Amino acid sequence: MRISIIGGTGNQGKGLALRLGKAGYQILLGSRSKERAEDIANELKEKNPDIIIEGLGNIEAANKGDLIILTIPYTSIDKTVLELREAVKGKVVVDTSVALVPGKPPSTKRVPEGSVAQKINNIIGDEAKVVSAFHTISAHLLQELNKEISGDTLIAGDDQEAKEIVSIMAEKIGLRPLDAGPLRVSSILEELTSLLIGMNIRFKKKSIGVTFTNI
């Protein structure tokens, strides 16, 4: 499977590219700047020659990918997702974005649609299957390939088959996927990111995660 990571040159995008690449997926790293995407892809490939990765512009990456992961800032959602509408038709779109308000700790901005994932779903429409996931795993840990990943990732979405596809991806990089319900609960998943960032600050850690018990 070819996984396109849109906005993939940031820390979260690079971390997911590394972990999923190591798990055997072909990675298409997307950016507004194709040159930057190529530079980052080459840098990751040089350090990890066993992964298959290519740097492309966002639209080209989305066109070529079988599944799309969005790791883009909230402020870029409208413009970027509108540009990708045609390219993501019929595909699973995994949103990892959070409407963070800077601070120590940061907070989460109220999104009129309910959550970032719901906003993306409204822009794309019914022609793609939006899933919210990977909010409880730190970008720092994703990039530390010498460290094992553990813990849970909550997955929300309205299409069961799409959630199952994302669950398999999560398992392959060491996470336990848990079905959190429909897409409307994704606001809770997104708020967990700011909560965990705050906890990392208070406890002087970099990769606090979440594990649910008695499941």
N, CA and C of each residue as an Amber inpcrd file, in Angstrom:
protein
   645
   0.8350000  -1.2030000   0.0000000   0.0000000   0.0000000   0.0000000
   0.8680000   1.2500000   0.0000000   0.4790000   2.2290000  -0.8010000
   1.1850000   3.5120000  -0.8420000   0.4580000   4.5020000   0.0620000
   1.1630000   4.9780000   1.0620000   0.5850000   5.9230000   2.0120000
   1.1350000   7.3130000   1.7420000   0.2410000   8.2540000   1.4830000
   0.6430000   9.6400000   1.2680000   0.4930000  10.4140000   2.5700000
   1.5680000  11.0410000   3.0020000   1.5270000  11.8490000   4.2190000
   1.5920000  13.3080000   3.7960000   0.4630000  13.9880000   3.9050000
   0.3420000  15.3760000   3.4420000   0.7550000  16.3140000   4.5720000
   1.6590000  17.2400000   4.2470000   2.2650000  18.0460000   5.3060000
   3.2900000  17.2050000   6.0400000   3.8970000  16.3020000   5.3110000
   4.7430000  15.2760000   5.9180000   6.1290000  15.6990000   6.3250000
   6.4910000  16.9700000   6.1130000   7.8530000  17.3940000   6.4470000
   7.9800000  17.8940000   7.8910000   6.8590000  17.9620000   8.6270000
   6.9110000  18.3170000  10.0460000   7.2710000  17.1100000  10.8930000
   7.3650000  17.3150000  12.1930000   7.8100000  16.2450000  13.0890000
   6.8760000  15.0410000  13.0880000   5.5570000  15.2850000  13.1520000
   4.6060000  14.1810000  13.1640000   4.6440000  13.4210000  11.8380000
   4.7100000  14.1540000  10.7440000   4.7570000  13.5200000   9.4320000
   5.9930000  12.6780000   9.2440000   7.1330000  13.2200000   9.6390000
   8.3840000  12.4660000   9.5140000   8.3610000  11.2180000  10.3870000
   7.8220000  11.3560000  11.6010000   7.7570000  10.2020000  12.5020000
   6.8820000   9.0940000  11.9510000   5.7100000   9.4500000  11.4480000
   4.8270000   8.4380000  10.8610000   5.4400000   7.8350000   9.6050000
   6.1270000   8.6540000   8.8190000   6.7910000   8.1490000   7.6140000
   7.8170000   7.0870000   7.9730000   8.5960000   7.3570000   9.0010000
   9.6290000   6.4040000   9.4270000   9.0150000   5.1030000   9.9310000
   8.0540000   5.2140000  10.8350000   7.4630000   4.0090000  11.4230000
   6.7060000   3.1800000  10.3870000   5.9140000   3.8370000   9.5510000
   5.1500000   3.1080000   8.5390000   6.0550000   2.5770000   7.4410000
   7.1030000   3.3330000   7.1170000   8.0830000   2.8460000   6.1500000
   8.7850000   1.5970000   6.6570000   9.1450000   1.6090000   7.9350000
   9.7900000   0.4350000   8.5410000   8.8370000  -0.7630000   8.5860000
   7.5400000  -0.4700000   8.6440000   6.5360000  -1.5450000   8.6850000
   6.2580000  -2.1320000   7.3050000   6.8810000  -1.5560000   6.2590000
   6.7530000  -2.1210000   4.9270000   5.8750000  -1.3470000   3.9660000
   5.3070000  -0.2320000   4.4060000   4.4920000   0.5800000   3.5060000
   5.3830000   1.4670000   2.6370000   4.9330000   1.7420000   1.4240000
   5.6130000   2.7100000   0.5590000   5.1020000   4.0980000   0.9190000
   6.0190000   5.0280000   1.1890000   5.6370000   6.3510000   1.6760000
   5.8290000   7.4070000   0.5970000   4.7820000   8.2220000   0.4150000
   4.8450000   9.3960000  -0.4560000   4.7370000  10.6100000   0.4510000
   5.8320000  11.3180000   0.6130000   5.8990000  12.4420000   1.5360000
   5.5110000  13.7220000   0.8060000   4.4050000  14.3300000   1.2270000
   3.9070000  15.5140000   0.5460000   4.2070000  16.8000000   1.2860000
   4.3810000  17.8690000   0.5160000   4.6040000  19.1980000   1.0840000
   4.1270000  20.2450000   0.0880000   3.8580000  21.4680000   0.5690000
   3.5450000  22.5560000  -0.3560000   4.7250000  22.8030000  -1.2920000
   5.9450000  22.5390000  -0.7780000   7.1630000  22.6770000  -1.5750000
   7.6890000  21.2910000  -1.9360000   7.6160000  20.9600000  -3.2170000
   8.1180000  19.6540000  -3.6450000   9.5970000  19.5050000  -3.3160000
  10.3630000  20.5970000  -3.4590000  11.8030000  20.5500000  -3.1880000
  12.0670000  20.1940000  -1.7260000  11.2890000  20.7900000  -0.8210000
  11.4670000  20.4750000   0.6020000  11.0990000  19.0160000   0.8700000
  10.0200000  18.5410000   0.2560000   9.6130000  17.1470000   0.4310000
  10.7070000  16.2030000  -0.0600000  11.3110000  16.5380000  -1.1920000
  12.3920000  15.7010000  -1.7320000  13.5860000  15.6940000  -0.7940000
  13.9290000  16.8630000  -0.2500000  15.0720000  16.9550000   0.6680000
  14.8500000  16.1090000   1.9190000  13.6610000  16.2250000   2.5110000
  13.3670000  15.4680000   3.7320000  13.3060000  13.9700000   3.4330000
  12.6970000  13.5970000   2.3050000  12.6110000  12.1780000   1.9290000
  14.0010000  11.5850000   1.7300000  14.8730000  12.3350000   1.0740000
  16.2420000  11.8630000   0.8560000  17.0070000  11.7400000   2.1680000
  16.7530000  12.6790000   3.0600000  17.4080000  12.6510000   4.3790000
  16.9770000  11.4240000   5.1810000  15.6730000  11.1340000   5.1730000
  15.1650000   9.9620000   5.8890000  15.6600000   8.6670000   5.2470000
  15.7120000   8.6530000   3.9170000  16.1670000   7.4730000   3.1820000
  17.6450000   7.2040000   3.4370000  18.4250000   8.2660000   3.5170000
  19.8660000   8.1120000   3.7440000  20.1460000   7.4470000   5.0910000
  19.3430000   7.8180000   6.0930000  19.5330000   7.2490000   7.4320000
  18.8480000   5.8940000   7.5850000  17.8740000   5.6200000   6.7030000
  17.1070000   4.3670000   6.7940000  16.9280000   3.8030000   5.3930000
  17.9920000   3.2280000   4.8200000  17.9600000   2.7860000   3.4180000
  16.9570000   1.6800000   3.1100000  16.3880000   1.0650000   4.1410000
  15.4290000  -0.0200000   3.8960000  14.0110000   0.4800000   3.6560000
  13.7550000   1.7760000   3.8480000  12.4000000   2.2650000   3.6220000
  12.2490000   2.8090000   2.2000000  11.0410000   2.6860000   1.6570000
  10.7390000   3.2090000   0.3270000   9.9800000   4.5150000   0.5140000
  10.5870000   5.6110000   0.1300000   9.9850000   6.9240000   0.3700000
  10.3230000   7.8750000  -0.7750000   9.3560000   8.7140000  -1.1270000
   9.5360000   9.6650000  -2.2200000   8.9240000  11.0010000  -1.8070000
   9.5990000  12.0920000  -2.1060000   9.0960000  13.4180000  -1.8080000
   8.3710000  14.0200000  -2.9960000   7.1640000  14.5460000  -2.7550000
   6.3350000  15.0940000  -3.8310000   5.5860000  16.3320000  -3.3260000
   4.9950000  17.0720000  -4.2340000   4.0600000  18.1120000  -3.8530000
   2.8050000  17.4760000  -3.2780000   2.0650000  18.2210000  -2.4770000
   0.8960000  17.6520000  -1.8020000  -0.1040000  17.0120000  -2.7570000
  -0.4560000  17.6950000  -3.8260000  -1.4810000  17.1790000  -4.7340000
  -1.0090000  15.9250000  -5.4540000   0.2360000  15.9350000  -5.9050000
   0.7790000  14.7540000  -6.5790000   0.8450000  13.5680000  -5.6310000
   1.2540000  13.8370000  -4.4040000   1.3250000  12.7620000  -3.4020000
  -0.0580000  12.1760000  -3.1410000  -1.0690000  13.0410000  -3.0090000
  -2.4270000  12.5710000  -2.7540000  -2.9790000  11.7790000  -3.9370000
  -2.6730000  12.2150000  -5.1510000  -3.1220000  11.4930000  -6.3410000
  -2.5450000  10.0830000  -6.4070000  -1.2840000   9.9470000  -6.0350000
  -0.5920000   8.6570000  -6.1660000  -0.8590000   7.7100000  -5.0040000
  -1.2920000   8.2360000  -3.8630000  -1.4440000   7.4090000  -2.6710000
  -2.7270000   6.5980000  -2.6540000  -2.6650000   5.4360000  -1.9940000
  -3.8600000   4.6190000  -1.7940000  -4.6180000   5.0650000  -0.5460000
  -3.8850000   5.6100000   0.4110000  -4.4480000   6.1030000   1.6600000
  -3.7490000   7.4090000   1.9980000  -4.4890000   8.3560000   2.5530000
  -3.9500000   9.6830000   2.8170000  -3.9000000   9.9440000   4.3210000
  -2.7620000  10.4240000   4.8160000  -2.6590000  10.8790000   6.2050000
  -2.3910000  12.3740000   6.1900000  -3.1900000  13.1220000   6.9480000
  -3.0150000  14.5650000   7.0330000  -2.2920000  14.9270000   8.3290000
  -1.1310000  15.5570000   8.1980000  -0.3870000  16.0520000   9.3640000
  -0.1230000  17.5370000   9.1440000  -1.1960000  18.2800000   8.9300000
  -1.0700000  19.6890000   8.5670000  -1.5860000  20.5850000   9.6970000
  -1.0440000  21.7960000   9.8170000  -1.5200000  22.7240000  10.8520000
  -2.9760000  23.0960000  10.6250000  -3.6670000  23.3780000  11.7060000
  -5.0850000  23.7380000  11.6030000  -5.2960000  24.9500000  10.7010000
  -4.3830000  25.8900000  10.7630000  -4.5210000  27.1170000   9.9630000
  -4.4400000  26.8550000   8.4580000  -3.9270000  25.6940000   8.0790000
  -3.7930000  25.3660000   6.6510000  -4.8820000  24.4230000   6.1540000
  -5.7880000  24.0240000   7.0390000  -6.7860000  23.0090000   6.6880000
  -7.6260000  23.4120000   5.4840000  -8.2520000  24.5860000   5.5440000
  -9.1790000  24.9860000   4.4820000  -8.5250000  24.9450000   3.1060000
  -7.4110000  25.6380000   2.9720000  -6.7400000  25.7440000   1.6710000
  -6.2440000  24.3820000   1.1870000  -5.5610000  23.6520000   2.0640000
  -4.9490000  22.3800000   1.6650000  -5.9960000  21.3360000   1.3100000
  -6.9950000  21.1790000   2.1630000  -8.0070000  20.1390000   1.9270000
  -8.8430000  20.4490000   0.6850000  -9.1530000  21.7210000   0.4660000
  -9.8790000  22.0940000  -0.7550000  -9.0870000  21.6960000  -1.9980000
  -7.7830000  21.9130000  -1.9670000  -6.9280000  21.5520000  -3.1040000
  -6.8900000  20.0480000  -3.3390000  -7.1240000  19.2680000  -2.2860000
  -6.9850000  17.8150000  -2.3750000  -8.2970000  17.0890000  -2.6460000
  -9.3960000  17.8090000  -2.7160000 -10.7120000  17.1680000  -2.8240000
 -10.7840000  16.1340000  -3.9450000 -10.3260000  16.4780000  -5.1190000
 -10.3950000  15.5500000  -6.2530000  -9.4510000  14.3720000  -6.0640000
  -8.2770000  14.6490000  -5.5090000  -7.2390000  13.6180000  -5.3780000
  -7.5900000  12.5410000  -4.3520000  -8.4550000  12.8720000  -3.3730000
  -8.7430000  11.9040000  -2.3030000 -10.0650000  11.1690000  -2.4940000
 -10.7230000  11.3870000  -3.6120000 -12.0020000  10.7110000  -3.8620000
 -11.8580000   9.1960000  -3.7550000 -12.7590000   8.5840000  -2.9910000
 -12.7760000   7.1360000  -2.8640000 -11.7110000   6.5680000  -1.9340000
 -10.9580000   7.4300000  -1.2690000  -9.8500000   6.9700000  -0.4270000
 -10.1380000   7.1900000   1.0600000  -9.3820000   6.4990000   1.8930000
  -9.4300000   6.7390000   3.3350000  -8.5090000   7.9120000   3.6390000
  -9.0240000   8.9010000   4.3780000  -8.2470000  10.0680000   4.7720000
  -8.1190000  10.0570000   6.2920000  -6.9040000   9.8970000   6.7770000
  -6.6550000   9.8260000   8.2160000  -6.2050000  11.1970000   8.7060000
  -6.9830000  11.7800000   9.6150000  -6.6310000  13.0950000  10.1390000
  -5.9680000  12.9780000  11.5010000  -4.8030000  13.5970000  11.6290000
  -4.0870000  13.6150000  12.9110000  -4.0360000  15.0370000  13.4750000
  -4.7130000  15.9730000  12.8150000  -4.5700000  17.3920000  13.1280000
  -5.2940000  17.7890000  14.4090000  -4.8140000  18.8800000  15.0090000
  -5.4130000  19.4320000  16.2230000  -5.3980000  20.9560000  16.1110000
  -6.4840000  21.5850000  16.5300000  -6.5460000  23.0510000  16.5180000
  -5.9240000  23.5920000  17.8080000  -4.6100000  23.5020000  17.8840000
  -3.9050000  23.9050000  19.1030000  -3.7920000  25.4220000  19.2040000
  -3.9890000  25.9220000  20.4180000  -3.7410000  27.3260000  20.7370000
  -2.4330000  27.3570000  21.5270000  -1.3870000  28.0310000  21.0270000
  -0.0800000  28.0100000  21.6880000  -0.1500000  28.4460000  23.1490000
   0.6910000  27.8190000  23.9380000   0.7630000  28.1340000  25.3620000
   1.5130000  27.0380000  26.0790000   1.7840000  27.2370000  27.3460000
   2.4690000  26.2050000  28.1480000   1.6540000  25.9220000  29.4040000
   0.7290000  24.9390000  29.3210000   0.4930000  24.0540000  28.1790000
  -0.4250000  24.7010000  27.1400000  -0.4590000  24.1470000  25.9240000
  -1.3820000  24.6610000  24.9050000  -2.8120000  24.2480000  25.2340000
  -3.7670000  24.8960000  24.6240000  -5.1670000  24.5080000  24.7470000
  -5.6910000  24.1700000  23.3530000  -6.9350000  23.7740000  23.2860000
  -7.5330000  23.4020000  22.0050000  -8.6050000  24.4070000  21.6230000
  -8.4930000  24.9450000  20.4420000  -9.4580000  25.9240000  19.9470000
 -10.7980000  25.2540000  19.6420000 -11.8780000  25.9610000  19.8940000
 -13.1950000  25.4350000  19.5530000 -13.3930000  25.5220000  18.0410000
 -13.6740000  24.3860000  17.4260000 -13.8910000  24.3200000  15.9820000
 -15.3990000  24.3210000  15.7260000 -15.9140000  25.2440000  14.9310000
 -17.3700000  25.3440000  14.7170000 -18.0190000  24.0400000  14.2640000
 -17.3180000  23.2630000  13.4670000 -17.8760000  21.9970000  12.9530000
 -17.8810000  20.8970000  14.0200000 -17.2400000  21.1430000  15.1560000
 -17.1640000  20.1530000  16.2380000 -15.7600000  19.6580000  16.4770000
 -15.0130000  19.4410000  15.4100000 -13.6270000  18.9820000  15.4970000
 -12.9360000  19.2470000  14.1630000 -11.6260000  19.1250000  14.1530000
 -10.8890000  19.2980000  12.9020000 -11.2920000  18.2050000  11.9060000
 -11.4220000  16.9840000  12.4010000 -11.7930000  15.8700000  11.5180000
 -13.1610000  16.0990000  10.8810000 -14.1080000  16.6270000  11.6510000
 -15.4310000  16.9160000  11.1020000 -15.3740000  18.0610000  10.0880000
 -14.5340000  19.0250000  10.3490000 -14.3380000  20.1250000   9.3980000
 -13.8200000  19.5780000   8.0720000 -12.8140000  18.7020000   8.1450000
 -12.2510000  18.0870000   6.9430000 -13.3190000  17.2710000   6.2130000
 -14.1100000  16.5390000   6.9710000 -15.1760000  15.7320000   6.3780000
 -16.1950000  16.6140000   5.6510000 -16.4940000  17.7720000   6.2270000
 -17.4270000  18.7010000   5.5910000 -16.8750000  19.2430000   4.2710000
 -15.5680000  19.5010000   4.2450000 -14.9420000  20.0370000   3.0290000
 -14.8840000  18.9750000   1.9280000 -14.4990000  17.7700000   2.3080000
 -14.3240000  16.6860000   1.3360000 -15.6690000  16.1400000   0.8630000
 -16.6190000  16.0250000   1.7970000 -17.9110000  15.4330000   1.4540000
 -17.8840000  13.9190000   1.5820000 -18.8630000  13.2730000   0.9930000
 -19.0260000  11.8210000   1.1530000 -18.1380000  11.0030000   0.2160000
 -17.3310000  11.6640000  -0.5840000 -16.5690000  10.9290000  -1.5920000
 -15.2710000  10.3340000  -1.0420000 -14.9390000  10.6500000   0.2170000
 -13.7980000  10.0320000   0.8780000 -14.2350000   9.6240000   2.2820000
 -13.4660000   8.7360000   2.9090000 -13.8140000   8.2260000   4.2440000
 -12.8300000   8.7890000   5.2570000 -13.2920000   9.7310000   6.0640000
 -12.4150000  10.4080000   7.0230000 -12.3700000   9.6370000   8.3440000
 -11.1470000   9.4160000   8.8240000 -10.9110000   8.7330000  10.0960000
  -9.9870000   9.6020000  10.9350000 -10.2830000   9.7080000  12.2260000
  -9.4550000  10.4810000  13.1540000  -8.6130000   9.5020000  13.9740000
  -7.2770000   9.7010000  14.0130000  -6.4090000   8.7390000  14.7120000
  -5.0300000   9.3360000  14.9890000  -4.2330000   8.6060000  15.7710000
  -2.8290000   8.9100000  16.0730000  -2.6370000  10.2060000  16.8770000
  -3.5950000  10.5180000  17.7580000  -3.4770000  11.7390000  18.5550000
  -2.7430000  11.5150000  19.8850000  -2.5350000  10.2710000  20.2690000
  -1.9470000   9.9990000  21.5890000  -0.5210000   9.4600000  21.5090000
   0.0910000   9.5700000  20.3460000   1.4750000   9.1150000  20.1960000
   2.3350000  10.3190000  19.8240000   3.4270000  10.5180000  20.5450000
   4.2310000  11.7300000  20.3520000   5.1020000  11.6430000  19.1080000
   5.2770000  12.7840000  18.4730000   6.1530000  12.8630000  17.3020000
   7.5800000  12.4900000  17.6780000   7.9740000  12.8700000  18.8930000
   9.3300000  12.5560000  19.3630000   9.5530000  11.0470000  19.3870000
   8.6120000  10.3030000  19.9620000   8.7640000   8.8530000  20.0460000
   8.7030000   8.2070000  18.6690000   7.8540000   8.7130000  17.8040000
   7.7570000   8.1610000  16.4560000   9.1050000   8.2080000  15.7390000
   9.8660000   9.2500000  15.9730000  11.1460000   9.4060000  15.2770000
  12.2870000   8.6590000  15.9480000  12.0800000   8.2020000  17.1800000
  13.1150000   7.4510000  17.9000000  12.9760000   5.9640000  17.5690000
  13.5130000   5.5630000  16.4270000  13.2980000   4.1950000  15.9540000
  13.9640000   3.1320000  16.8290000  14.9010000   3.5490000  17.6540000
  15.5390000   2.5970000  18.5540000  14.6630000   2.2840000  19.7660000
  13.5390000   3.0100000  19.9040000  12.6210000   2.7800000  21.0180000
  11.3350000   2.1510000  20.5140000  10.8520000   1.1540000  21.2790000
   9.6150000   0.4820000  20.9120000   8.4160000   1.3740000  21.2240000
   7.4380000   1.3510000  20.3640000   6.1980000   2.0710000  20.6250000
   5.2280000   1.1520000  21.3530000   4.5430000   1.7270000  22.3490000
   3.4980000   0.9710000  23.0360000   2.3650000   1.9360000  23.3580000
   1.2600000   1.4080000  23.8380000   0.1240000   2.2500000  24.1830000
  -0.9920000   2.1450000  23.1620000  -2.0280000   2.9220000  23.3920000
  -3.2340000   2.8520000  22.5690000  -3.3730000   4.0810000  21.6780000
  -4.0070000   3.8900000  20.5420000  -4.4630000   5.0210000  19.7350000
  -5.9530000   4.8520000  19.5060000  -6.7000000   5.9000000  19.7770000
  -8.1460000   5.8730000  19.5900000  -8.4790000   6.2380000  18.1450000
  -9.4280000   5.5140000  17.5780000  -9.7810000   5.7050000  16.1730000
 -11.2730000   5.9990000  16.0690000 -11.5930000   7.1280000  15.4530000
 -12.9950000   7.5240000  15.2930000 -13.3180000   7.7000000  13.8150000
 -14.5000000   7.2980000  13.4310000 -14.9160000   7.4350000  12.0370000
 -16.2850000   6.8280000  11.8250000 -16.9190000   7.1790000  10.7290000
 -18.2650000   6.6920000  10.4440000 -18.2770000   5.4730000   9.5240000
 -17.1200000   5.0950000   9.0040000 -17.0260000   3.9380000   8.1060000
 -16.2020000   2.8430000   8.7850000 -16.8320000   1.7170000   9.0680000
 -16.1700000   0.6610000   9.8280000 -14.9850000   0.0630000   9.0700000
 -15.1440000  -0.1440000   7.7840000 -14.0540000  -0.7180000   6.9920000
 -12.8330000   0.1960000   6.9950000 -13.0630000   1.5010000   6.9010000
 -11.9570000   2.4630000   6.9290000 -11.2380000   2.4070000   8.2740000
 -12.0000000   2.3100000   9.3510000 -11.3850000   2.2230000  10.6840000
 -10.5530000   0.9460000  10.8300000 -11.0120000  -0.1280000  10.2320000
 -10.2650000  -1.3870000  10.3030000  -8.9410000  -1.2860000   9.5460000
  -8.9430000  -0.5930000   8.4150000  -7.7010000  -0.3880000   7.6570000
  -6.6930000   0.3930000   8.4860000  -7.1680000   1.4540000   9.1510000
  -6.2900000   2.2770000   9.9820000  -5.8130000   1.4880000  11.2070000
  -6.6720000   0.6240000  11.7430000  -6.2940000  -0.2090000  12.8850000
  -5.1340000  -1.1310000  12.5400000  -5.1580000  -1.7100000  11.3590000
  -4.0610000  -2.5880000  10.9170000  -2.7610000  -1.8000000  10.8290000
  -2.8250000  -0.5850000  10.2910000  -1.6370000   0.2720000  10.2180000
  -1.0720000   0.5390000  11.6080000  -1.9680000   0.8620000  12.5410000
  -1.5380000   1.1690000  13.9050000  -0.8580000  -0.0330000  14.5500000
  -1.4370000  -1.2030000  14.3640000  -0.8550000  -2.4260000  14.9330000
   0.5350000  -2.6940000  14.3770000   0.7120000  -2.4170000  13.0970000
   2.0000000  -2.7000000  12.4560000   3.1350000  -1.8310000  12.9890000
   2.8090000  -0.6700000  13.5870000   3.8830000   0.1550000  14.1510000
   3.9660000   0.0140000  15.6730000   3.1580000  -0.9060000  16.2390000
   3.3000000  -1.2150000  17.6580000   2.2250000  -0.6750000  18.5730000
   1.2290000   0.0190000  18.0160000   0.1590000   0.5710000  18.8330000
  -1.0180000  -0.3940000  18.9280000  -1.8040000  -0.2520000  19.9900000
  -3.0590000  -0.9870000  20.0690000  -4.1870000  -0.0490000  19.6420000
  -4.8520000  -0.3390000  18.5300000  -5.9440000   0.5200000  18.0790000
  -7.2330000   0.1980000  18.8160000  -7.9500000   1.2350000  19.2250000
  -9.2330000   1.0540000  19.8850000 -10.2840000   1.8910000  19.1590000
 -11.3870000   1.2610000  18.8150000 -12.4770000   1.9430000  18.1270000
 -13.1870000   2.8580000  19.1270000 -13.0660000   4.1610000  18.9170000
 -13.6580000   5.1380000  19.8400000 -15.0730000   5.5150000  19.4630000
 -15.5390000   5.0720000  18.2740000 -16.8980000   5.3930000  17.8700000
 -16.9500000   6.2280000  16.6040000 -18.0570000   6.9310000  16.3860000
 -18.2530000   7.7210000  15.1580000 -17.3600000   8.9560000  15.1260000
 -17.3270000   9.5960000  13.9790000 -16.4510000  10.7550000  13.7880000
 -16.8000000  11.9030000  14.7280000 -18.0290000  11.9880000  15.1840000
 -18.4280000  13.1030000  16.0420000 -17.7090000  13.1090000  17.3920000
 -17.0790000  11.9880000  17.7770000 -16.3250000  11.9730000  19.0500000
 -14.8710000  12.4080000  18.8500000 -14.5150000  12.7480000  17.6250000
 -13.1110000  13.0710000  17.3370000 -12.6210000  14.3110000  18.0910000
 -13.5270000  15.1730000  18.5180000 -13.1080000  16.3410000  19.3060000
 -12.4240000  15.9000000  20.6000000 -12.8860000  14.8020000  21.1750000
 -12.2810000  14.2860000  22.4040000 -10.8750000  13.7770000  22.1220000
 -10.7170000  13.0810000  21.0050000  -9.3960000  12.5770000  20.6170000
  -8.4220000  13.7300000  20.4240000  -8.8780000  14.7810000  19.7770000
  -8.0170000  15.9260000  19.4860000  -7.6080000  16.6480000  20.7740000
  -8.5310000  16.7390000  21.7270000  -8.2150000  17.4000000  22.9910000
  -7.1820000  16.6170000  23.7950000  -7.1190000  15.3070000  23.5750000
  -6.1140000  14.5010000  24.2740000  -4.6940000  14.9530000  23.9300000
  -4.5000000  15.4620000  22.7140000  -3.1600000  15.9030000  22.3220000
  -2.6730000  17.0400000  23.2080000  -3.5090000  18.0670000  23.4090000
  -3.0930000  19.1870000  24.2580000  -2.9220000  18.7350000  25.7060000
  -3.7650000  17.8060000  26.1480000  -3.6270000  17.2560000  27.5040000
  -2.2700000  16.5750000  27.6820000  -1.8940000  15.7510000  26.7090000
  -0.6300000  15.0110000  26.8030000   0.5780000  15.9370000  26.6840000
   0.4760000  16.9640000  25.8510000   1.5740000  17.9360000  25.7590000
   1.7740000  18.6050000  27.1190000   0.6700000  18.9840000  27.7540000
   0.7500000  19.5970000  29.0800000   1.3600000  18.6700000  30.1060000
   1.0040000  17.3990000  30.0650000   1.5660000  16.4230000  30.9980000
   3.0530000  16.2220000  30.7520000   3.4510000  16.1940000  29.4930000
   4.8800000  16.0790000  29.1810000   5.6580000  17.2570000  29.7590000
   5.0690000  18.4470000  29.6970000   5.7260000  19.6320000  30.2580000
   5.8420000  19.5050000  31.7800000   4.7450000  19.1260000  32.4400000
   4.7450000  19.0490000  33.9060000   5.6590000  17.9620000  34.4400000
   5.6690000  16.8130000  33.7530000   6.4720000  15.6860000  34.2240000
   7.8630000  15.6330000  33.5930000   8.1680000  16.6620000  32.7900000
   9.4740000  16.7460000  32.1240000   9.7770000  15.4860000  31.3110000
   8.7980000  15.0980000  30.5090000   8.9170000  13.9440000  29.6150000
   8.7210000  14.4000000  28.1760000   8.8660000  13.4520000  27.2260000
   8.6870000  13.7850000  25.8160000   7.6670000  12.8830000  25.1240000
   7.2890000  11.7880000  25.7540000   6.4640000  10.8280000  25.0030000
   5.4420000  10.1120000  25.8750000   4.7800000  10.8590000  26.7520000
   3.6880000  10.2510000  27.5360000   2.5570000   9.8670000  26.5840000
   2.0240000   8.6660000  26.7970000   0.9230000   8.1830000  25.9560000
  -0.2410000   7.7520000  26.8040000  -1.1420000   6.9760000  26.1990000
  -2.3780000   6.5440000  26.8580000  -2.5450000   5.0420000  26.7010000
  -2.9430000   4.3670000  27.8010000  -3.2810000   2.9480000  27.7380000
  -4.5810000   2.7280000  28.5140000  -5.5360000   2.1030000  27.8790000
  -6.8200000   1.8240000  28.5240000  -6.7800000   0.4100000  29.1060000
  -7.4490000   0.2180000  30.2340000  -7.4220000  -1.0850000  30.9030000
  -8.7830000  -1.7600000  30.8290000  -8.7690000  -3.0610000  31.1350000
  -9.9820000  -3.8740000  31.2350000 -10.8070000  -3.9340000  29.9490000
 -10.1120000  -3.8550000  28.8240000 -10.7980000  -4.0030000  27.5380000
 -10.6130000  -5.4290000  27.0270000
